[in-house]
Amino acid sequence: MKKMLFGVMRKLGALTGQKVVMIVSAVIALGGVTARADYTSTVLADSP
């Protein structure tokens, strides 16, 4: 799977590949933060 991604990135070119990686990692980071915030608020809401 990773080899496939690296191959695609090489085809796109170094700069484009870097941009894609940055965008993907930013999306993953934002998703993780959002999920964590949802989880925390749910736990706080459930606790008495």
VMD Tcl script that builds the backbone (N, CA, C; Angstrom):
set m [mol new atoms 144]
animate dup $m
set s [atomselect $m all]
$s set {name element resname resid chain x y z} {
  {N N MET 1 A 0.837 -1.196 0.000}
  {CA C MET 1 A 0.000 0.000 0.000}
  {C C MET 1 A 0.877 1.255 0.000}
  {N N LYS 2 A 1.860 1.308 0.913}
  {CA C LYS 2 A 2.748 2.474 0.963}
  {C C LYS 2 A 3.542 2.591 -0.326}
  {N N LYS 3 A 4.001 1.450 -0.881}
  {CA C LYS 3 A 4.769 1.491 -2.131}
  {C C LYS 3 A 3.932 2.104 -3.237}
  {N N MET 4 A 2.648 1.760 -3.279}
  {CA C MET 4 A 1.758 2.326 -4.284}
  {C C MET 4 A 1.685 3.844 -4.129}
  {N N LEU 5 A 1.502 4.310 -2.871}
  {CA C LEU 5 A 1.405 5.748 -2.626}
  {C C LEU 5 A 2.681 6.457 -3.055}
  {N N PHE 6 A 3.843 5.859 -2.714}
  {CA C PHE 6 A 5.112 6.477 -3.094}
  {C C PHE 6 A 5.238 6.541 -4.614}
  {N N GLY 7 A 4.805 5.486 -5.304}
  {CA C GLY 7 A 4.861 5.486 -6.763}
  {C C GLY 7 A 4.003 6.596 -7.346}
  {N N VAL 8 A 2.795 6.750 -6.798}
  {CA C VAL 8 A 1.896 7.813 -7.269}
  {C C VAL 8 A 2.528 9.175 -7.018}
  {N N MET 9 A 3.126 9.339 -5.815}
  {CA C MET 9 A 3.750 10.607 -5.482}
  {C C MET 9 A 4.894 10.913 -6.424}
  {N N ARG 10 A 5.694 9.902 -6.758}
  {CA C ARG 10 A 6.816 10.125 -7.686}
  {C C ARG 10 A 6.292 10.562 -9.038}
  {N N LYS 11 A 5.190 9.948 -9.478}
  {CA C LYS 11 A 4.617 10.318 -10.772}
  {C C LYS 11 A 4.140 11.765 -10.740}
  {N N LEU 12 A 3.531 12.171 -9.637}
  {CA C LEU 12 A 3.034 13.547 -9.522}
  {C C LEU 12 A 4.180 14.543 -9.499}
  {N N GLY 13 A 5.317 14.122 -8.976}
  {CA C GLY 13 A 6.445 15.040 -8.844}
  {C C GLY 13 A 6.691 15.373 -7.386}
  {N N ALA 14 A 7.938 15.722 -7.054}
  {CA C ALA 14 A 8.333 15.925 -5.656}
  {C C ALA 14 A 7.481 17.015 -5.003}
  {N N LEU 15 A 7.362 18.188 -5.634}
  {CA C LEU 15 A 6.638 19.293 -4.998}
  {C C LEU 15 A 5.173 18.946 -4.800}
  {N N THR 16 A 4.539 18.422 -5.872}
  {CA C THR 16 A 3.133 18.060 -5.776}
  {C C THR 16 A 2.950 16.993 -4.716}
  {N N GLY 17 A 3.848 16.013 -4.691}
  {CA C GLY 17 A 3.763 14.946 -3.700}
  {C C GLY 17 A 3.841 15.493 -2.289}
  {N N GLN 18 A 4.766 16.433 -2.074}
  {CA C GLN 18 A 4.900 17.041 -0.750}
  {C C GLN 18 A 3.615 17.764 -0.361}
  {N N LYS 19 A 3.032 18.484 -1.321}
  {CA C LYS 19 A 1.778 19.196 -1.040}
  {C C LYS 19 A 0.686 18.205 -0.656}
  {N N VAL 20 A 0.592 17.111 -1.400}
  {CA C VAL 20 A -0.433 16.098 -1.120}
  {C C VAL 20 A -0.227 15.536 0.280}
  {N N VAL 21 A 1.032 15.211 0.618}
  {CA C VAL 21 A 1.325 14.657 1.941}
  {C C VAL 21 A 0.940 15.662 3.024}
  {N N MET 22 A 1.282 16.928 2.818}
  {CA C MET 22 A 0.951 17.960 3.800}
  {C C MET 22 A -0.555 18.076 3.963}
  {N N ILE 23 A -1.287 18.072 2.851}
  {CA C ILE 23 A -2.746 18.198 2.911}
  {C C ILE 23 A -3.339 16.993 3.637}
  {N N VAL 24 A -2.868 15.789 3.253}
  {CA C VAL 24 A -3.415 14.571 3.854}
  {C C VAL 24 A -3.138 14.549 5.353}
  {N N SER 25 A -1.902 14.865 5.732}
  {CA C SER 25 A -1.560 14.854 7.160}
  {C C SER 25 A -2.353 15.918 7.918}
  {N N ALA 26 A -2.588 17.072 7.286}
  {CA C ALA 26 A -3.382 18.116 7.930}
  {C C ALA 26 A -4.820 17.643 8.130}
  {N N VAL 27 A -5.383 16.985 7.120}
  {CA C VAL 27 A -6.752 16.470 7.219}
  {C C VAL 27 A -6.829 15.428 8.329}
  {N N ILE 28 A -5.828 14.523 8.380}
  {CA C ILE 28 A -5.814 13.487 9.413}
  {C C ILE 28 A -5.708 14.137 10.794}
  {N N ALA 29 A -4.832 15.145 10.918}
  {CA C ALA 29 A -4.666 15.827 12.207}
  {C C ALA 29 A -5.973 16.505 12.621}
  {N N LEU 30 A -6.614 17.205 11.684}
  {CA C LEU 30 A -7.881 17.869 11.992}
  {C C LEU 30 A -8.938 16.836 12.386}
  {N N GLY 31 A -8.993 15.730 11.660}
  {CA C GLY 31 A -9.948 14.672 11.983}
  {C C GLY 31 A -9.699 14.107 13.373}
  {N N GLY 32 A -8.420 13.903 13.712}
  {CA C GLY 32 A -8.080 13.372 15.029}
  {C C GLY 32 A -8.497 14.337 16.126}
  {N N VAL 33 A -8.231 15.637 15.911}
  {CA C VAL 33 A -8.605 16.642 16.922}
  {C C VAL 33 A -10.111 16.670 17.086}
  {N N THR 34 A -10.852 16.652 15.967}
  {CA C THR 34 A -12.315 16.694 16.022}
  {C C THR 34 A -12.851 15.474 16.749}
  {N N ALA 35 A -12.317 14.289 16.405}
  {CA C ALA 35 A -12.775 13.052 17.041}
  {C C ALA 35 A -12.490 13.103 18.536}
  {N N ARG 36 A -11.309 13.595 18.907}
  {CA C ARG 36 A -10.954 13.671 20.323}
  {C C ARG 36 A -11.890 14.626 21.055}
  {N N ALA 37 A -12.205 15.767 20.441}
  {CA C ALA 37 A -13.108 16.736 21.067}
  {C C ALA 37 A -14.495 16.122 21.237}
  {N N ASP 38 A -14.990 15.417 20.222}
  {CA C ASP 38 A -16.296 14.763 20.310}
  {C C ASP 38 A -16.288 13.738 21.431}
  {N N TYR 39 A -15.218 12.934 21.497}
  {CA C TYR 39 A -15.102 11.891 22.521}
  {C C TYR 39 A -15.088 12.524 23.909}
  {N N THR 40 A -14.299 13.584 24.075}
  {CA C THR 40 A -14.195 14.237 25.385}
  {C C THR 40 A -15.545 14.807 25.805}
  {N N SER 41 A -16.228 15.495 24.913}
  {CA C SER 41 A -17.514 16.104 25.258}
  {C C SER 41 A -18.537 15.014 25.591}
  {N N THR 42 A -18.474 13.872 24.874}
  {CA C THR 42 A -19.399 12.775 25.142}
  {C C THR 42 A -19.138 12.200 26.528}
  {N N VAL 43 A -17.860 11.990 26.855}
  {CA C VAL 43 A -17.504 11.433 28.164}
  {C C VAL 43 A -17.935 12.395 29.267}
  {N N LEU 44 A -17.679 13.693 29.062}
  {CA C LEU 44 A -18.053 14.688 30.073}
  {C C LEU 44 A -19.572 14.736 30.229}
  {N N ALA 45 A -20.293 14.604 29.133}
  {CA C ALA 45 A -21.754 14.651 29.188}
  {C C ALA 45 A -22.297 13.416 29.919}
  {N N ASP 46 A -21.645 12.259 29.737}
  {CA C ASP 46 A -22.111 11.020 30.356}
  {C C ASP 46 A -21.812 11.000 31.849}
  {N N SER 47 A -20.690 11.612 32.262}
  {CA C SER 47 A -20.302 11.554 33.676}
  {C C SER 47 A -21.247 12.415 34.513}
  {N N PRO 48 A -21.584 11.980 35.689}
  {CA C PRO 48 A -22.538 12.723 36.526}
  {C C PRO 48 A -21.952 14.021 37.083}
}
mol reanalyze $m
mol bondsrecalc $m
mol representation Tube
mol addrep $m
